[in-house]
Amino acid sequence: MIKPQEMINKINHKCKIVDGKILPSDIGRFKNDLERFNGKEVGITIDSWKKFRSDKQNNSLWLYFTLLATELNLAGYDMRKLIEHGVEISWTKDTIADYLWKPIQKEMFKTNSTTKLTTEQINQIYDEVNRITSQKGVSVAFPSIEELFGE
């Protein structure tokens, strides 16, 4: 069992292994951490690096919510069926996030926060949301730099 004081010294580095050698992506920070642990007994765990949602991907996610809300509104789909009040409520980026994206995210990956998602998980949730909205005739591509600038 790991004691709380042992967790303080846990660090992570993104590295590549090439020809049996560890190549850190931030060599300066890696060397500083090696110096900090110099002379101490350490444990090393090698794991596949999980790429979590980046700030750019978060911006794309909220842009997607905005674009999808616009397309659903233009296609005449309001939120009545989700809220069951009989009052026409237009979609917004926040209602897309709260009533469409996050319930699927929670069901698929058991988390409420997009910061906990990997880039692949975001792709999987997008595919599911897009499948659902495409059945209603509304499909919005996930925003990317290439798409925004027509590359």
For each residue, the residues with C-beta under 8 A, 3 or more apart:
1:
2: 6 7
3: 6 7
4: 7 8
5: 8
6: 2 3 9 10
7: 2 3 4 10
8: 4 5
9: 6 37
10: 6 7
11: 33
12:
13: 24 25 26 29 30 33
14: 24 25 26 49
15: 22 23 24 25 30 49
16: 22 23 25
17: 20 21 22 23 46
18: 21 23
19:
20: 17
21: 17 18
22: 15 16 17
23: 15 16 17 18
24: 13 14 15 27 29 30
25: 13 14 15 16
26: 13 14 29 30
27: 24 30 31
28: 31 32
29: 13 24 26 32 33
30: 13 15 24 26 27 33 34
31: 27 28 34 35
32: 28 29 35 36
33: 11 13 29 30 36 37
34: 30 31 37 38
35: 31 32 38
36: 32 33
37: 9 33 34 40 42
38: 34 35
39:
40: 37
41:
42: 37
43:
44:
45:
46: 17
47:
48:
49: 14 15
50: 118
51: 54 118 119
52: 115 116 117 118 119
53: 57 58 61 114 115 117 118 119 122
54: 51 57 58 119
55: 58 59
56: 59 60 145
57: 53 54 60 61 119 122
58: 53 54 55 61 62 114 115
59: 55 56 62 63
60: 56 57 63 64 142 143 144
61: 53 57 58 64 65 101 114 122
62: 58 59 65 66 93 97
63: 59 60 66 67 143
64: 60 61 67 68 126 140 142 143
65: 61 62 68 69 93 94 96 97 101
66: 62 63 69 70 92 93 96
67: 63 64 70 71 140 143
68: 64 65 71 72 91 96 100 129 133 138 140
69: 65 66 72 73 90 91 92 93 95 96
70: 66 67 73 74 91
71: 67 68 74 75 133 138 139 140
72: 68 69 75 77 78 91 96 133 136 138
73: 69 70 76 77 78 90 91
74: 70 71
75: 71 72 136 137 138
76: 73
77: 72 73 91 136 138
78: 72 73 88 89 90 91
79: 82 83 89 90 91 95 99
80: 83 84 85 86 87 88 89
81: 84
82: 79 99 100
83: 79 80 87 89 99
84: 80 81
85: 80 89
86: 80
87: 80 83
88: 78 80
89: 78 79 80 83 85 95
90: 69 73 78 79
91: 68 69 70 72 73 77 78 79 95 96
92: 66 69 95 96
93: 62 65 66 69 96 97
94: 65 97 98
95: 69 79 89 91 92 98 99 100
96: 65 66 68 69 72 91 92 93 99 100 101
97: 62 65 93 94 100 101 102
98: 94 95 101 102
99: 79 82 83 95 96 102 103
100: 68 82 95 96 97 103 104 129 132
101: 61 65 96 97 98 104 105 125 129
102: 97 98 99 105 106 112
103: 99 100 106 107
104: 100 101 107 108 125 128 129
105: 101 102 108 109 111 112 114 117 121 125
106: 102 103 109 110 111 112
107: 103 104
108: 104 105 121 124 125 128
109: 105 106 116 117 121 125
110: 106
111: 105 106 116 117
112: 102 105 106
113: 116 117
114: 53 58 61 105 117 122
115: 52 53 58
116: 52 109 111 113
117: 52 53 105 109 111 113 114 121 122 125
118: 50 51 52 53 121 122
119: 51 52 53 54 57 122 123
120: 123 124
121: 105 108 109 117 118 124 125
122: 53 57 61 114 117 118 119 125 126
123: 119 120 126 127 142
124: 108 120 121 127 128
125: 101 104 105 108 109 117 121 122 128 129
126: 64 122 123 129 130 142
127: 123 124 130 131
128: 104 108 124 125 131 132
129: 68 100 101 104 125 126 132 133
130: 126 127 133 134 139 140 142
131: 127 128 134 135
132: 100 128 129 135 136
133: 68 71 72 129 130 136 138 139 140
134: 130 131 137 138 139
135: 131 132
136: 72 75 77 132 133
137: 75 134
138: 68 71 72 75 77 133 134
139: 71 130 133 134
140: 64 67 68 71 130 133
141: 147
142: 60 64 123 126 130
143: 60 63 64 67 147 148
144: 60 147 148
145: 56 148 149 151
146: 149 151
147: 141 143 144 150 151
148: 143 144 145
149: 145 146
150: 147
151: 145 146 147
